[in-house]
Amino acid sequence: MSRSSFYFTSESVSEGHPDKVADRISDTIVDLFLAKDPYARVACETLTTTNLVVIAGEIRGAGIMDTDGNWAPGVQEEIEAAVRAAVKDIGYEQDGFHWETFEFQNHLHPQSADIAVGVDAAGNKDEGAGDQGIMFGYASNETPELMPATLAYSHNILKRLAELRHGGEKRLEPDAKSQVTLFYENGKPVRA
C-alpha cells in the first residue's frame, strides 16, 4: 500500500457511554451554577459506575456555597435532582443503573483561595481559567458537517440508534459505540 492510500478509522460513543454520562453530568452542574451566578467558577469532575454517581471538585459562586463550605438553602437538593434528571434523559432505567435508585455522592467544595487568586489575577475576568483545558478538532471537506467522513458516519450511526431507542425500541440500551473504517486513495475516501 502506498503512502497515498490508507485505512482511516474513527469511533463514536453514544449518550449512555460512561465517559459521555460523566461529561453530561458535569455539564449539568456547570449549567446549574451559571444559572445562579453568571460569574460562578466550577471545576466539576464526575465518576459513574454500577449504581453510583460521584461528583467532586471546586466551586465558587453567589447563592451556591460560601467560602466556609456551607451550601445555600436547597442547592444540594437541586444538584441531586439535576443529576438524576440528566441520567433519566439519557435513558438509564435498568438494573445496575437506574436514575431513581443510584447512590449519589456530592464532594464539591469551595474553590481554594490560591486557585481563586490565580484565576482572578488577570484584569479581564472573562479570561480567568484554572488548569482546565478545551479540546478542539479540525474542519474537513469530506462531509456537509465539515467533519472527517469516518467520524461523521460513526456519529450518524449512533444518532439513528438513539432515535430508535428514544422511540421505544426496547432491545437497545443507552451505552453503545460505533466504529467506521474507510479506505482512502489520494486523500479521498473510496470504500468502506
Backbone as a printed PyTorch tensor [residue, N CA C, xyz], in Angstrom:
tensor([[[  0.8570,  -1.1650,   0.0000],
         [  0.0000,   0.0000,   0.0000],
         [  0.9110,   1.2380,   0.0000]],

        [[  0.6530,   2.1510,  -0.9170],
         [  1.4650,   3.3640,  -0.9970],
         [  1.0590,   4.3490,   0.0960]],

        [[  1.8560,   5.3910,   0.2520],
         [  1.5620,   6.4010,   1.2690],
         [  0.3080,   7.1880,   0.9280]],

        [[ -0.1050,   7.1740,  -0.3420],
         [ -1.3010,   7.9240,  -0.7330],
         [ -2.5680,   7.0930,  -0.5760]],

        [[ -2.4180,   5.8340,  -0.1920],
         [ -3.5970,   5.0030,   0.0870],
         [ -3.4550,   4.4310,   1.4960]],

        [[ -4.5640,   4.5150,   2.2440],
         [ -4.5050,   4.0960,   3.6440],
         [ -5.9110,   3.8610,   4.1710]],

        [[ -5.9860,   3.1350,   5.2810],
         [ -7.2420,   2.9690,   6.0160],
         [ -7.2650,   4.0020,   7.1370]],

        [[ -8.4490,   4.5590,   7.3860],
         [ -8.6080,   5.5190,   8.4780],
         [ -9.8630,   5.1420,   9.2480]],

        [[ -9.7510,   5.0930,  10.5710],
         [-10.8520,   4.6530,  11.4280],
         [-11.1950,   5.7360,  12.4440]],

        [[-12.4950,   5.9190,  12.6700],
         [-12.9760,   6.7890,  13.7460],
         [-14.0400,   6.0430,  14.5160]],

        [[-14.1520,   6.3610,  15.7870],
         [-15.2180,   5.7820,  16.5880],
         [-15.9930,   6.8900,  17.2710]],

        [[-17.1870,   6.5420,  17.6560],
         [-18.0540,   7.4600,  18.3760],
         [-18.7210,   6.6670,  19.4830]],

        [[-18.9940,   7.3350,  20.5890],
         [-19.6910,   6.6720,  21.6880],
         [-21.0510,   7.3260,  21.8790]],

        [[-22.0080,   6.5450,  22.3380],
         [-23.3830,   7.0160,  22.4970],
         [-23.5450,   7.8380,  23.7660]],

        [[-24.7270,   8.4160,  23.8960],
         [-25.0330,   9.2450,  25.0610],
         [-24.9750,   8.4630,  26.3670]],

        [[-25.0830,   7.1430,  26.3030],
         [-25.0590,   6.3270,  27.5070],
         [-23.7000,   5.7400,  27.8370]],

        [[-22.6840,   6.0340,  27.0250],
         [-21.3320,   5.5680,  27.3230],
         [-20.8620,   6.2560,  28.6120]],

        [[-20.1930,   5.5330,  29.5020],
         [-19.8070,   6.1230,  30.7900],
         [-19.0790,   7.4620,  30.6860]],

        [[-18.1970,   7.6270,  29.7090],
         [-17.4980,   8.9070,  29.5590],
         [-18.4700,  10.0330,  29.2330]],

        [[-19.4350,   9.7450,  28.3420],
         [-20.4110,  10.7810,  27.9750],
         [-21.3810,  11.0550,  29.1120]],

        [[-21.7460,  10.0220,  29.8640],
         [-22.6260,  10.2270,  31.0200],
         [-21.9300,  11.1690,  32.0040]],

        [[-20.6530,  10.9060,  32.2750],
         [-19.9010,  11.7560,  33.2030],
         [-19.8150,  13.1890,  32.6750]],

        [[-19.5340,  13.3400,  31.3840],
         [-19.4680,  14.6860,  30.8040],
         [-20.8110,  15.3950,  30.9050]],

        [[-21.8810,  14.6710,  30.6260],
         [-23.2190,  15.2770,  30.6750],
         [-23.5450,  15.7440,  32.0980]],

        [[-23.1880,  14.9410,  33.0890],
         [-23.4530,  15.3200,  34.4780],
         [-22.6310,  16.5510,  34.8550]],

        [[-21.3490,  16.5590,  34.5130],
         [-20.5210,  17.7330,  34.8120],
         [-21.0790,  18.9750,  34.1210]],

        [[-21.4850,  18.8470,  32.8620],
         [-22.0960,  19.9750,  32.1390],
         [-23.3590,  20.4560,  32.8400]],

        [[-24.1480,  19.5160,  33.3410],
         [-25.3840,  19.8610,  34.0490],
         [-25.0860,  20.6940,  35.2930]],

        [[-24.0390,  20.3180,  36.0170],
         [-23.6520,  21.0640,  37.2210],
         [-23.1870,  22.4720,  36.8420]],

        [[-22.3630,  22.5720,  35.8060],
         [-21.8990,  23.8890,  35.3540],
         [-23.0910,  24.7610,  34.9700]],

        [[-24.0140,  24.2050,  34.1820],
         [-25.2020,  24.9700,  33.7640],
         [-26.0380,  25.4180,  34.9620]],

        [[-26.2130,  24.5280,  35.9280],
         [-26.9930,  24.8530,  37.1230],
         [-26.3680,  26.0350,  37.8750]],

        [[-25.0600,  25.9920,  38.0580],
         [-24.3920,  27.0500,  38.8130],
         [-24.3290,  28.3600,  38.0300]],

        [[-24.1110,  28.2840,  36.7200],
         [-24.0820,  29.5150,  35.9250],
         [-25.4510,  30.1800,  35.8670]],

        [[-26.5170,  29.3950,  35.9630],
         [-27.8630,  29.9760,  36.0160],
         [-28.0540,  30.7560,  37.3170]],

        [[-27.3860,  30.3170,  38.3720],
         [-27.4820,  31.0040,  39.6680],
         [-26.5580,  32.2200,  39.7280]],

        [[-25.3840,  32.0800,  39.1290],
         [-24.3960,  33.1560,  39.1520],
         [-23.5970,  33.0930,  37.8520]],

        [[-23.8060,  34.0290,  36.9340],
         [-23.0980,  34.0000,  35.6460],
         [-21.5780,  34.0740,  35.7840]],

        [[-21.0870,  34.4600,  36.9680],
         [-19.6430,  34.5510,  37.2030],
         [-19.1250,  33.3960,  38.0610]],

        [[-19.9330,  32.3760,  38.2300],
         [-19.5250,  31.2230,  39.0370],
         [-18.2780,  30.5810,  38.4410]],

        [[-17.4860,  30.0030,  39.3050],
         [-16.3170,  29.2100,  38.8990],
         [-16.6370,  27.7690,  39.2650]],

        [[-16.5190,  26.8780,  38.2860],
         [-16.8910,  25.4870,  38.5220],
         [-15.8570,  24.5710,  37.8820]],

        [[-15.2570,  23.7080,  38.6760],
         [-14.3930,  22.6330,  38.1890],
         [-15.0020,  21.3510,  38.7310]],

        [[-15.8500,  20.7160,  37.9410],
         [-16.6030,  19.5440,  38.3950],
         [-16.1520,  18.3030,  37.6450]],

        [[-15.7410,  17.3100,  38.3770],
         [-15.3890,  16.0020,  37.8240],
         [-16.4810,  15.0190,  38.2180]],

        [[-16.7570,  14.0670,  37.3450],
         [-17.8060,  13.0840,  37.6130],
         [-17.2810,  11.6840,  37.3690]],

        [[-17.6310,  10.7820,  38.2690],
         [-17.3310,   9.3630,  38.1320],
         [-18.6560,   8.6200,  38.1480]],

        [[-18.8300,   7.7080,  37.2100],
         [-20.0190,   6.8590,  37.2160],
         [-19.5870,   5.4020,  37.1350]],

        [[-20.3300,   4.5680,  37.8420],
         [-20.1320,   3.1240,  37.7680],
         [-21.4570,   2.4830,  38.1670]],

        [[-21.4660,   1.1990,  38.3180],
         [-22.6970,   0.4970,  38.6610],
         [-23.3530,   1.1240,  39.8840]],

        [[-24.5760,   1.6100,  39.6960],
         [-25.3960,   2.1800,  40.7780],
         [-24.7400,   3.3000,  41.5770]],

        [[-23.8260,   4.0610,  40.9660],
         [-23.1430,   5.1200,  41.7020],
         [-22.7870,   6.2810,  40.7850]],

        [[-23.0480,   7.5010,  41.2620],
         [-22.5660,   8.7280,  40.6260],
         [-21.8880,   9.5550,  41.7110]],

        [[-20.6490,   9.9590,  41.4420],
         [-19.8880,  10.7960,  42.3650],
         [-19.4870,  12.0650,  41.6200]],

        [[-19.7900,  13.2240,  42.2200],
         [-19.2790,  14.4790,  41.6760],
         [-18.3170,  15.0700,  42.6930]],

        [[-17.2600,  15.6920,  42.1910],
         [-16.2450,  16.2780,  43.0650],
         [-15.6080,  17.4510,  42.3390]],

        [[-15.0270,  18.3420,  43.1180],
         [-14.3300,  19.4660,  42.5150],
         [-14.4880,  20.7180,  43.3350]],

        [[-14.0370,  21.8130,  42.7430],
         [-14.0470,  23.0990,  43.4270],
         [-15.0090,  24.0560,  42.7510]],

        [[-15.7340,  24.8240,  43.5700],
         [-16.7170,  25.7660,  43.0410],
         [-16.6540,  27.0810,  43.8000]],

        [[-17.1480,  28.1120,  43.1510],
         [-17.3200,  29.4090,  43.7960],
         [-18.4500,  30.1150,  43.0670]],

        [[-19.3540,  30.6970,  43.8190],
         [-20.4290,  31.4460,  43.1870],
         [-21.4380,  31.9430,  44.1930]],

        [[-21.9930,  33.0820,  43.9040],
         [-23.0070,  33.6740,  44.7760],
         [-24.2520,  32.8010,  44.7950]],

        [[-24.7870,  32.6000,  45.9880],
         [-26.0130,  31.8280,  46.1290],
         [-25.8380,  30.3350,  45.9700]],

        [[-24.5860,  29.8680,  45.9980],
         [-24.3150,  28.4370,  45.8340],
         [-23.6930,  27.8740,  47.1070]],

        [[-22.5230,  28.3980,  47.4610],
         [-21.7870,  27.9290,  48.6320],
         [-20.9120,  29.0710,  49.1190]],

        [[-20.8060,  29.2240,  50.4360],
         [-19.9210,  30.2710,  50.9420],
         [-18.4880,  29.7370,  51.0330]],

        [[-17.5560,  30.6040,  51.3760],
         [-16.1460,  30.2170,  51.4070],
         [-15.8140,  29.2310,  52.5190]],

        [[-16.7320,  29.0630,  53.4650],
         [-16.5400,  28.0790,  54.5330],
         [-17.1100,  26.7100,  54.1690]],

        [[-17.6970,  26.5920,  52.9830],
         [-18.2460,  25.3140,  52.5470],
         [-19.6860,  25.0810,  52.9310]],

        [[-20.3810,  26.1210,  53.3430],
         [-21.7990,  25.9920,  53.6860],
         [-22.6470,  26.2140,  52.4350]],

        [[-23.4930,  25.2360,  52.1370],
         [-24.3530,  25.3270,  50.9640],
         [-25.4840,  26.3200,  51.2000]],

        [[-25.8450,  27.0420,  50.1540],
         [-27.0390,  27.8880,  50.2120],
         [-28.2500,  26.9620,  50.3370]],

        [[-29.3240,  27.4200,  50.9730],
         [-30.5060,  26.5680,  51.1630],
         [-31.0350,  25.9990,  49.8410]],

        [[-31.2500,  24.6820,  49.8510],
         [-31.8540,  23.9970,  48.7150],
         [-30.9230,  23.6320,  47.5770]],

        [[-29.6930,  24.1200,  47.5860],
         [-28.7860,  23.8820,  46.4600],
         [-28.3870,  22.4110,  46.3530]],

        [[-28.0980,  21.7590,  47.4810],
         [-27.7150,  20.3450,  47.4120],
         [-28.8250,  19.5000,  46.7990]],

        [[-30.0630,  19.8030,  47.1650],
         [-31.2030,  19.0590,  46.6120],
         [-31.3490,  19.3450,  45.1180]],

        [[-31.1080,  20.5950,  44.7110],
         [-31.1670,  20.9500,  43.2860],
         [-30.1080,  20.1990,  42.4900]],

        [[-28.9200,  20.0830,  43.0620],
         [-27.8290,  19.3740,  42.3940],
         [-28.2230,  17.9260,  42.1480]],

        [[-28.6670,  17.2450,  43.1930],
         [-29.0290,  15.8320,  43.0370],
         [-30.1770,  15.6710,  42.0520]],

        [[-31.1760,  16.5320,  42.1260],
         [-32.3090,  16.4460,  41.1970],
         [-31.8510,  16.6560,  39.7570]],

        [[-30.9390,  17.5960,  39.5350],
         [-30.4390,  17.8620,  38.1850],
         [-29.6430,  16.6750,  37.6500]],

        [[-28.8340,  16.0530,  38.5080],
         [-28.0510,  14.8880,  38.1010],
         [-28.9860,  13.7300,  37.7470]],

        [[-29.9710,  13.4700,  38.5820],
         [-30.9180,  12.3850,  38.3010],
         [-31.7040,  12.6640,  37.0140]],

        [[-32.0770,  13.9130,  36.7790],
         [-32.8070,  14.2600,  35.5550],
         [-31.9400,  14.0260,  34.3160]],

        [[-30.6520,  14.3340,  34.4080],
         [-29.7480,  14.1000,  33.2790],
         [-29.6360,  12.6120,  32.9760]],

        [[-29.4800,  11.7950,  34.0170],
         [-29.3630,  10.3420,  33.8210],
         [-30.6730,   9.7750,  33.2720]],

        [[-31.7960,  10.2930,  33.7430],
         [-33.0980,   9.8580,  33.2210],
         [-33.2210,  10.2080,  31.7480]],

        [[-32.8230,  11.4260,  31.3740],
         [-32.9070,  11.8630,  29.9840],
         [-32.0460,  10.9950,  29.0670]],

        [[-30.9060,  10.5510,  29.5690],
         [-30.0460,   9.6530,  28.7960],
         [-30.7460,   8.3190,  28.5770]],

        [[-31.5350,   7.8790,  29.5490],
         [-32.3170,   6.6630,  29.3760],
         [-31.9610,   5.5160,  30.2840]],

        [[-31.2310,   5.7790,  31.3540],
         [-30.8720,   4.6840,  32.2540],
         [-32.0020,   4.3900,  33.2230]],

        [[-32.6580,   3.2470,  32.9600],
         [-33.7700,   2.7800,  33.7980],
         [-33.6980,   1.2680,  33.9530]],

        [[-32.5100,   0.7310,  34.1600],
         [-32.3800,  -0.7150,  34.2590],
         [-31.6560,  -1.1110,  35.5430]],

        [[-31.7340,  -2.3880,  35.8490],
         [-30.9950,  -2.8990,  36.9980],
         [-29.5240,  -2.5700,  36.7970]],

        [[-28.8720,  -2.1720,  37.8530],
         [-27.4580,  -1.8400,  37.7710],
         [-27.1990,  -0.3520,  37.6170]],

        [[-28.1510,   0.3700,  37.0260],
         [-28.0190,   1.8240,  36.9160],
         [-29.3650,   2.3960,  36.5190]],

        [[-30.0740,   2.8880,  37.4990],
         [-31.4100,   3.4630,  37.2940],
         [-31.3970,   4.8640,  37.8760]],

        [[-31.9390,   5.8120,  37.1440],
         [-31.8960,   7.2210,  37.5680],
         [-32.5470,   7.4740,  38.9280]],

        [[-33.5050,   6.6460,  39.3080],
         [-34.1810,   6.8490,  40.5950],
         [-33.4200,   6.2720,  41.7820]],

        [[-32.5950,   5.2390,  41.5370],
         [-32.0580,   4.4780,  42.6670],
         [-30.5410,   4.4970,  42.8280]],

        [[-29.7740,   5.0590,  41.8700],
         [-28.3220,   5.0240,  42.0560],
         [-27.9280,   5.8360,  43.2880]],

        [[-26.8190,   5.4310,  43.9100],
         [-26.2820,   6.1900,  45.0430],
         [-25.6350,   7.4570,  44.5000]],

        [[-25.8890,   8.5740,  45.1380],
         [-25.3310,   9.8560,  44.7040],
         [-24.4370,  10.4180,  45.7960]],

        [[-23.2130,  10.7930,  45.4250],
         [-22.2840,  11.4160,  46.3680],
         [-21.8260,  12.7580,  45.8080]],

        [[-21.9260,  13.7810,  46.6340],
         [-21.5250,  15.1280,  46.2530],
         [-20.3070,  15.5260,  47.0830]],

        [[-19.1700,  15.6750,  46.4270],
         [-17.9350,  16.0680,  47.1060],
         [-17.4130,  17.3990,  46.5620]],

        [[-18.3260,  18.2730,  46.1500],
         [-17.9300,  19.6130,  45.7300],
         [-17.5780,  20.4280,  46.9670]],

        [[-16.5970,  21.2970,  46.8450],
         [-16.1820,  22.1340,  47.9690],
         [-15.7490,  23.4940,  47.4330]],

        [[-15.5500,  24.4670,  48.3330],
         [-15.1940,  25.8080,  47.8630],
         [-13.8600,  25.8150,  47.1160]],

        [[-13.7900,  26.6730,  46.1140],
         [-12.5430,  26.8460,  45.3770],
         [-11.4630,  27.3530,  46.3360]],

        [[-10.2650,  26.7670,  46.2450],
         [ -9.1900,  27.1850,  47.1490],
         [ -8.8230,  28.6390,  46.8750]],

        [[ -8.3920,  29.3160,  47.9240],
         [ -8.0110,  30.7260,  47.8010],
         [ -6.8680,  30.8940,  46.8060]],

        [[ -5.9210,  29.9410,  46.7770],
         [ -4.7850,  30.0380,  45.8570],
         [ -5.2410,  29.9800,  44.4030]],

        [[ -6.1660,  29.0740,  44.1140],
         [ -6.6770,  28.9840,  42.7470],
         [ -7.4860,  30.2250,  42.4130]],

        [[ -8.3050,  30.6700,  43.3430],
         [ -9.1180,  31.8680,  43.0960],
         [ -8.2360,  33.0620,  42.7560]],

        [[ -7.1270,  33.2460,  43.4830],
         [ -6.2170,  34.3600,  43.2100],
         [ -5.6210,  34.2140,  41.8150]],

        [[ -5.1790,  33.0160,  41.4680],
         [ -4.5890,  32.7950,  40.1470],
         [ -5.5770,  32.9960,  39.0150]],

        [[ -6.7820,  32.5300,  39.2030],
         [ -7.8070,  32.6510,  38.1710],
         [ -8.2250,  34.1010,  38.0010]],

        [[ -8.3210,  34.8180,  39.1030],
         [ -8.7910,  36.2020,  39.0610],
         [ -7.6690,  37.2110,  38.8380]],

        [[ -6.4240,  36.7580,  38.7200],
         [ -5.2920,  37.6780,  38.6360],
         [ -5.3600,  38.5750,  37.4090]],

        [[ -5.8840,  38.0730,  36.3050],
         [ -5.9600,  38.8780,  35.0870],
         [ -6.9610,  40.0020,  35.2840]],

        [[ -6.6680,  41.1620,  34.7020],
         [ -7.5890,  42.2870,  34.7950],
         [ -8.9200,  41.9820,  34.1300]],

        [[ -8.9030,  41.1540,  33.0950],
         [-10.1320,  40.7930,  32.3870],
         [-10.6520,  39.4850,  32.9650]],

        [[-11.6830,  39.5520,  33.7860],
         [-12.2000,  38.3680,  34.4830],
         [-12.7490,  37.3240,  33.5150]],

        [[-13.1060,  37.7300,  32.2820],
         [-13.6280,  36.7710,  31.3080],
         [-12.5570,  35.7860,  30.8700]],

        [[-11.2940,  36.1230,  31.0780],
         [-10.2100,  35.2730,  30.6160],
         [ -9.6640,  34.3710,  31.7070]],

        [[-10.1580,  34.5010,  32.9240],
         [ -9.6510,  33.6960,  34.0220],
         [ -9.9010,  32.2220,  33.7860]],

        [[ -8.9070,  31.4000,  34.0600],
         [ -9.0610,  29.9570,  33.9150],
         [ -8.0720,  29.2730,  34.8360]],

        [[ -8.4390,  28.1070,  35.2870],
         [ -7.5370,  27.3140,  36.1020],
         [ -6.7370,  26.3990,  35.1990]],

        [[ -6.6850,  25.1260,  35.5540],
         [ -5.9270,  24.1750,  34.7570],
         [ -6.8260,  23.3510,  33.8460]],

        [[ -8.0400,  23.8280,  33.6100],
         [ -8.9690,  23.0930,  32.7630],
         [ -8.6690,  23.4190,  31.3050]],

        [[ -8.7530,  22.4310,  30.4450],
         [ -8.4580,  22.6350,  29.0340],
         [ -9.6680,  22.3880,  28.1640]],

        [[ -9.5920,  22.8850,  26.9600],
         [-10.6300,  22.6560,  25.9600],
         [ -9.9610,  21.9900,  24.7660]],

        [[-10.5360,  20.8980,  24.3120],
         [-10.0050,  20.2050,  23.1500],
         [-10.7050,  20.7240,  21.8980]],

        [[-10.0370,  20.6620,  20.7860],
         [-10.6500,  21.1060,  19.5430],
         [-10.2140,  20.1830,  18.4220]],

        [[-10.9530,  20.2150,  17.3330],
         [-10.6580,  19.3900,  16.1730],
         [-10.3850,  20.2670,  14.9700]],

        [[-10.6970,  19.7400,  13.8030],
         [-10.4310,  20.4810,  12.5790],
         [-11.5740,  20.2590,  11.6010]],

        [[-11.7010,  21.1680,  10.6640],
         [-12.7270,  21.0400,   9.6260],
         [-12.1760,  20.2200,   8.4670]],

        [[-13.0640,  19.4930,   7.8140],
         [-12.7140,  18.6750,   6.6600],
         [-13.8170,  18.8370,   5.6230]],

        [[-13.4590,  18.8250,   4.3580],
         [-14.4760,  18.9690,   3.3100],
         [-15.0620,  17.6290,   2.8580]],

        [[-14.8650,  16.5800,   3.6400],
         [-15.3630,  15.2540,   3.2580],
         [-16.8690,  15.1070,   3.4370]],

        [[-17.4750,  15.9010,   4.3160],
         [-18.9120,  15.7860,   4.5960],
         [-19.5240,  17.1790,   4.7280]],

        [[-20.8530,  17.2800,   4.5980],
         [-21.5140,  18.5810,   4.7910],
         [-21.3070,  19.1370,   6.2010]],

        [[-21.0780,  18.2460,   7.1800],
         [-20.8490,  18.6800,   8.5600],
         [-19.4380,  19.2250,   8.7720]],

        [[-18.6040,  19.1470,   7.7180],
         [-17.1950,  19.5580,   7.7710],
         [-16.3950,  18.7310,   8.7680]],

        [[-16.7830,  17.4610,   8.8850],
         [-16.0750,  16.5220,   9.7500],
         [-15.4660,  15.4360,   8.8700]],

        [[-14.4090,  14.7840,   9.3340],
         [-13.9120,  13.6320,   8.5850],
         [-15.0450,  12.6170,   8.3880]],

        [[-15.0970,  12.0030,   7.2140],
         [-16.2000,  11.0930,   6.8790],
         [-16.3490,   9.9720,   7.9040]],

        [[-15.2400,   9.3990,   8.3430],
         [-15.3420,   8.2860,   9.2930],
         [-16.0270,   8.7210,  10.5850]],

        [[-15.7140,   9.9180,  11.0660],
         [-16.3210,  10.4040,  12.3030],
         [-17.7860,  10.7740,  12.0880]],

        [[-18.0920,  11.4430,  10.9850],
         [-19.4830,  11.8220,  10.6960],
         [-20.3640,  10.5810,  10.5760]],

        [[-19.8960,   9.5630,   9.8660],
         [-20.6970,   8.3430,   9.7070],
         [-20.8530,   7.6090,  11.0360]],

        [[-19.7850,   7.5840,  11.8230],
         [-19.8510,   6.9390,  13.1320],
         [-20.8650,   7.6490,  14.0260]],

        [[-20.8530,   8.9890,  14.0210],
         [-21.8560,   9.7610,  14.7800],
         [-23.2670,   9.4720,  14.2780]],

        [[-23.4370,   9.4320,  12.9590],
         [-24.7740,   9.2210,  12.3810],
         [-25.3570,   7.8650,  12.7640]],

        [[-24.5210,   6.8420,  12.8290],
         [-24.9910,   5.5180,  13.2520],
         [-25.5740,   5.6080,  14.6640]],

        [[-24.8550,   6.2680,  15.5680],
         [-25.3240,   6.3660,  16.9530],
         [-26.5270,   7.2870,  17.0920]],

        [[-26.6040,   8.3290,  16.2730],
         [-27.8000,   9.1900,  16.2940],
         [-29.0350,   8.3750,  15.9250]],

        [[-28.9030,   7.5310,  14.9150],
         [-30.0410,   6.7030,  14.4980],
         [-30.4180,   5.7040,  15.5910]],

        [[-29.4310,   5.0930,  16.2130],
         [-29.7240,   4.1670,  17.3150],
         [-30.4250,   4.8940,  18.4620]],

        [[-29.9900,   6.1170,  18.7770],
         [-30.6290,   6.8970,  19.8470],
         [-32.0760,   7.2250,  19.4780]],

        [[-32.3230,   7.5880,  18.2080],
         [-33.6980,   7.8680,  17.7650],
         [-34.5860,   6.6430,  17.9600]],

        [[-34.0850,   5.4800,  17.5740],
         [-34.8540,   4.2430,  17.7320],
         [-35.1130,   3.9470,  19.2080]],

        [[-34.0700,   4.0950,  20.0350],
         [-34.2030,   3.8010,  21.4630],
         [-35.1840,   4.7560,  22.1270]],

        [[-35.0520,   6.0400,  21.8450],
         [-35.9750,   7.0230,  22.4320],
         [-37.3810,   6.8660,  21.8640]],

        [[-37.4780,   6.2470,  20.6910],
         [-38.7820,   5.9880,  20.0840],
         [-39.4590,   4.7380,  20.6230]],

        [[-38.7950,   4.0240,  21.5270],
         [-39.4360,   2.8890,  22.1740],
         [-38.8330,   1.5310,  21.8750]],

        [[-37.7880,   1.4600,  21.0620],
         [-37.1510,   0.1760,  20.7720],
         [-36.5140,  -0.3640,  22.0510]],

        [[-37.0860,  -1.4420,  22.5730],
         [-36.6900,  -1.9750,  23.8880],
         [-35.3730,  -2.7550,  23.8650]],

        [[-34.9570,  -3.2250,  22.6980],
         [-33.7470,  -4.0470,  22.6430],
         [-32.4630,  -3.2210,  22.7000]],

        [[-32.5860,  -1.9080,  22.6160],
         [-31.4080,  -1.0480,  22.6470],
         [-31.2670,  -0.4050,  24.0190]],

        [[-30.0390,  -0.3520,  24.5180],
         [-29.7570,   0.3030,  25.7890],
         [-28.9030,   1.5430,  25.5240]],

        [[-28.7280,   2.4160,  26.5240],
         [-28.0560,   3.6950,  26.2860],
         [-26.5780,   3.6120,  25.8890]],

        [[-25.8490,   2.6100,  26.3670],
         [-24.4080,   2.5410,  26.1320],
         [-24.1160,   1.8250,  24.8190]],

        [[-23.4490,   2.5150,  23.9040],
         [-23.0930,   1.9160,  22.6150],
         [-21.8520,   2.6120,  22.0650]],

        [[-21.2140,   1.9460,  21.1280],
         [-20.0550,   2.5100,  20.4500],
         [-20.1450,   2.1050,  18.9870]],

        [[-19.7810,   3.0000,  18.0850],
         [-19.7100,   2.6440,  16.6670],
         [-18.3140,   2.9690,  16.1660]],

        [[-17.8910,   2.2130,  15.1600],
         [-16.5740,   2.4080,  14.5820],
         [-16.6990,   2.2640,  13.0730]],

        [[-16.1470,   3.2070,  12.3370],
         [-16.2090,   3.1890,  10.8790],
         [-14.7870,   3.2960,  10.3380]],

        [[-14.4520,   2.4040,   9.4070],
         [-13.1540,   2.4250,   8.7350],
         [-13.3820,   2.6290,   7.2490]],

        [[-12.6610,   3.5610,   6.6610],
         [-12.7300,   3.8090,   5.2220],
         [-11.3360,   3.6790,   4.6290]],

        [[-11.3150,   3.2800,   3.3530],
         [-10.0560,   3.2070,   2.6170],
         [ -9.9230,   4.4770,   1.7860]],

        [[ -8.7890,   5.1290,   1.9020],
         [ -8.5240,   6.3820,   1.1920],
         [ -7.4940,   6.1550,   0.0950]],

        [[ -7.7400,   6.7860,  -1.0410],
         [ -6.7490,   6.8500,  -2.1160],
         [ -6.5890,   8.3060,  -2.5110]],

        [[ -5.3590,   8.7640,  -2.5500],
         [ -5.0620,  10.1560,  -2.9030],
         [ -5.8710,  11.1460,  -2.0680]],

        [[ -6.0010,  10.8590,  -0.7730],
         [ -6.6600,  11.7740,   0.1410],
         [ -8.1710,  11.7490,   0.1250]],

        [[ -8.7820,  10.8460,  -0.6230],
         [-10.2450,  10.7820,  -0.7150],
         [-10.7340,   9.4030,  -0.2680]],

        [[-11.8420,   9.3580,   0.5110],
         [-12.4010,   8.0500,   0.8840],
         [-13.0360,   7.3980,  -0.3420]],

        [[-12.6800,   6.1240,  -0.5920],
         [-13.2150,   5.4430,  -1.7800],
         [-14.0610,   4.2160,  -1.4480]],

        [[-13.8560,   3.6030,  -0.2760],
         [-14.6930,   2.4470,   0.0960],
         [-14.5520,   2.1550,   1.5850]],

        [[-15.5500,   1.4110,   2.0730],
         [-15.5290,   1.0130,   3.4770],
         [-14.7620,  -0.2820,   3.6110]]])
